[in-house]
Amino acid sequence: MPTTYTTTILITGGTSGLGWQTALSLARTLPPTTLLILASRSAPTGRLPSPHTKYLPLDLSSIATVRAFVATWSTSSYPPISTLILNAGLQFLGPPSFSPDGYESTFAINHLGNAHLYHRLLAGGHLAPTARIILVGSQTHSPAAKTGLPDAYYATAEQLAHPPPENKAVALTGNGRQRYGTSKLCNLLWAYALQRRMEKAPEGQRKSVLVFNPGLMPGTGLAREAPGWQVWVWKSVLPKLIPLFRLLVSKDVHTQEESGRNLAGLVGKVVEEGEGVYFQNAGEKLESSKESLVVAKQEDLWAWTVEAVAGDEGEKEVFGRGW
Ligand SMILES: NC(=O)c1ccc[n+]([C@@H]2O[C@H](COP(=O)([O-])OP(=O)(O)OC[C@H]3O[C@@H](n4cnc5c(N)ncnc54)[C@H](OP(=O)(O)O)[C@@H]3O)[C@@H](O)[C@H]2O)c1
C-alpha cells in the first residue's frame, strides 16, 4: 500500500448494485491520493475499479462484527475518512428473521449496522473533522410517494428491533416489504438526529449529513431473498423496461449506473443553507415524509441505537453526542 494517500472514502455495500456503480464512477474521477474502500460480506467478483481501490470484509449484521471491523481499521494506517457512504442494505421477505444479537434483520443491517459503524469510526478518530456522511435512503419510506410498498410503520425503535407478536405493529411489520420501507424511514430519522447534533458541534467539527434517494433500480441484488422467478424478473426483465416505467409509472426509476453516478456526485456537492438533507438525481432537493420529521421519533431511534451499540458509559457519552 503506497503511503501517499491523504484521504479515504468508505462505501458500505460497495461491492454490488448501487455501491459498485458508485465506486466505478468515483474511481474515474478521484485523485490518486484518495483511497477508496469497499466493504461488505463478500468480495467483488470483478476486478476492483482502480489501483486505488481496496476491498475489506465487513458484516453489518452484528454488533461484534462491526466492532471488530473498526478495531482492525484502527491498526491500519488508512488516512481519515472524508466521505462515509452508508449504502449497504437488504430486503428480507417472508416472516421476520433475526440477527445474531436478536434484532429483526432488516432493522439490524439497514439501520443499526450502518449507524453503529458511524459511531465507532467517529469514536476511533477515523472520520475527518468535517467528513461528509451519506446514507442511502429510499422513497419507500414515504406513503405520499406511492411506491406500491405498504406504508412504513414506526412506533418505537424497540418494537422494530423486537417485533412483539401480540402487538398490532406486528400485523403491519410482519410484512418484509414494510419492514424494508420502515428501515429506510429509520435512515432518515437517524440522519435528522445526527444533523441536529452537528448544529451543536464546534466550528471545524461539523460533518455534513445527506440522504440519497436512488430511485427504483431494477437489476441490483436487493431482491435476492425473493422467490426465484421474482429474482429473474427483477434481474433480467425489469432493467429492459426502465424507459417504459419512466414514461408510464414514475420518473423515479433509474439504471444502477445512473444512480451510481448521481451518488458519486453527492460526494462533492456544495450544500446550501436550508437545502436540508434529502436529495435525489444529480443533487436535487427532495422532501422527506412528515413522519421522518417527527423529532420524538428521531430522538427515540437515536437514543435506542446508542444504548444498543455502546459498550460502556464512556462510549454512551461519545456516541450520544454524535460529533
Ligand atoms: N435497488 C433498488 O431499487 C433500491 C431503491 C432504493 C434504495 N435502494 C438502496 O440502495 C442500497 C444498495 O442496494 P442495492 O439495490 O444496490 O442492492 P445490492 O446490489 O444487493 O447491494 C447491497 C450491498 O450491501 C451489502 N450488504 C448486504 N448485507 C450486508 C451486511 N450484513 N454487511 C455488509 N454489507 C452488506 C451487499 O454485499 P454482501 O451481500 O456481500 O454483504 C451489497 O454489496 C440499499 O441501501 C437499498 O436499500 C435500492
The ligand as an SDF file (V2000), in Angstrom:
LIG
                    3D

 48 52  0  0  0  0  0  0  0  0999 V2000
  -32.4750   -1.4260   -5.8580 N   0  0  0  0  0  0  0  0  0  0  0  0
  -33.4050   -0.5150   -5.6110 C   0  0  0  0  0  0  0  0  0  0  0  0
  -34.4220   -0.4040   -6.3120 O   0  0  0  0  0  0  0  0  0  0  0  0
  -33.2270    0.4410   -4.4620 C   0  0  0  0  0  0  0  0  0  0  0  0
  -34.1200    1.5220   -4.3470 C   0  0  0  0  0  0  0  0  0  0  0  0
  -33.9630    2.4230   -3.2980 C   0  0  0  0  0  0  0  0  0  0  0  0
  -32.9240    2.2630   -2.3890 C   0  0  0  0  0  0  0  0  0  0  0  0
  -32.0760    1.2090   -2.5240 N   0  0  0  0  0  0  0  0  0  0  0  0
  -30.9960    1.1010   -1.5350 C   0  0  0  0  0  0  0  0  0  0  0  0
  -29.7520    1.0320   -2.1970 O   0  0  0  0  0  0  0  0  0  0  0  0
  -28.7950    0.4110   -1.3300 C   0  0  0  0  0  0  0  0  0  0  0  0
  -27.9860   -0.6010   -2.1310 C   0  0  0  0  0  0  0  0  0  0  0  0
  -28.8540   -1.6370   -2.5490 O   0  0  0  0  0  0  0  0  0  0  0  0
  -28.7600   -2.3050   -3.9890 P   0  0  0  0  0  0  0  0  0  0  0  0
  -30.0920   -2.1800   -4.6020 O   0  0  0  0  0  0  0  0  0  0  0  0
  -27.5680   -1.8190   -4.6930 O   0  0  0  0  0  0  0  0  0  0  0  0
  -28.6290   -3.8380   -3.5670 O   0  0  0  0  0  0  0  0  0  0  0  0
  -27.3970   -4.8650   -3.6760 P   0  0  0  0  0  0  0  0  0  0  0  0
  -26.9410   -4.9640   -5.0750 O   0  0  0  0  0  0  0  0  0  0  0  0
  -27.8800   -6.1070   -3.0040 O   0  0  0  0  0  0  0  0  0  0  0  0
  -26.2750   -4.1970   -2.8050 O   0  0  0  0  0  0  0  0  0  0  0  0
  -26.2990   -4.2740   -1.3910 C   0  0  0  0  0  0  0  0  0  0  0  0
  -24.8790   -4.2540   -0.8580 C   0  0  0  0  0  0  0  0  0  0  0  0
  -24.9580   -4.3280    0.5660 O   0  0  0  0  0  0  0  0  0  0  0  0
  -24.0850   -5.3550    1.0090 C   0  0  0  0  0  0  0  0  0  0  0  0
  -24.6030   -5.9510    2.2510 N   0  0  0  0  0  0  0  0  0  0  0  0
  -25.7530   -6.6340    2.4290 C   0  0  0  0  0  0  0  0  0  0  0  0
  -25.8310   -7.0920    3.6830 N   0  0  0  0  0  0  0  0  0  0  0  0
  -24.6950   -6.6960    4.3070 C   0  0  0  0  0  0  0  0  0  0  0  0
  -24.1740   -6.8830    5.6090 C   0  0  0  0  0  0  0  0  0  0  0  0
  -24.8220   -7.6020    6.5380 N   0  0  0  0  0  0  0  0  0  0  0  0
  -22.9770   -6.3450    5.9080 N   0  0  0  0  0  0  0  0  0  0  0  0
  -22.2990   -5.6350    4.9880 C   0  0  0  0  0  0  0  0  0  0  0  0
  -22.7290   -5.4190    3.7320 N   0  0  0  0  0  0  0  0  0  0  0  0
  -23.9160   -5.9670    3.3970 C   0  0  0  0  0  0  0  0  0  0  0  0
  -24.0790   -6.3770   -0.1340 C   0  0  0  0  0  0  0  0  0  0  0  0
  -22.8990   -7.2000   -0.1290 O   0  0  0  0  0  0  0  0  0  0  0  0
  -22.8470   -8.6170    0.6550 P   0  0  0  0  0  0  0  0  0  0  0  0
  -24.1660   -9.2730    0.4840 O   0  0  0  0  0  0  0  0  0  0  0  0
  -21.6840   -9.3130    0.0270 O   0  0  0  0  0  0  0  0  0  0  0  0
  -22.5660   -8.2710    2.0750 O   0  0  0  0  0  0  0  0  0  0  0  0
  -24.0480   -5.4510   -1.3330 C   0  0  0  0  0  0  0  0  0  0  0  0
  -22.7320   -5.0190   -1.6060 O   0  0  0  0  0  0  0  0  0  0  0  0
  -29.5920   -0.2030   -0.1750 C   0  0  0  0  0  0  0  0  0  0  0  0
  -29.4800    0.6240    0.9590 O   0  0  0  0  0  0  0  0  0  0  0  0
  -31.0270   -0.1670   -0.6930 C   0  0  0  0  0  0  0  0  0  0  0  0
  -31.9470   -0.0700    0.3580 O   0  0  0  0  0  0  0  0  0  0  0  0
  -32.1990    0.3060   -3.5370 C   0  0  0  0  0  0  0  0  0  0  0  0
  1  2  1  0
  2  3  2  0
  2  4  1  0
  4  5  1  0
  4 48  2  0
  5  6  2  0
  6  7  1  0
  7  8  2  0
  8  9  1  0
  8 48  1  0
  9 10  1  0
  9 46  1  0
 10 11  1  0
 11 12  1  0
 11 44  1  0
 12 13  1  0
 13 14  1  0
 14 15  2  0
 14 16  1  0
 14 17  1  0
 17 18  1  0
 18 19  2  0
 18 20  1  0
 18 21  1  0
 21 22  1  0
 22 23  1  0
 23 24  1  0
 23 42  1  0
 24 25  1  0
 25 26  1  0
 25 36  1  0
 26 27  1  0
 26 35  1  0
 27 28  2  0
 28 29  1  0
 29 30  1  0
 29 35  2  0
 30 31  1  0
 30 32  2  0
 32 33  1  0
 33 34  2  0
 34 35  1  0
 36 37  1  0
 36 42  1  0
 37 38  1  0
 38 39  2  0
 38 40  1  0
 38 41  1  0
 42 43  1  0
 44 45  1  0
 44 46  1  0
 46 47  1  0
M  CHG  2   8   1  16  -1
M  END
$$$$
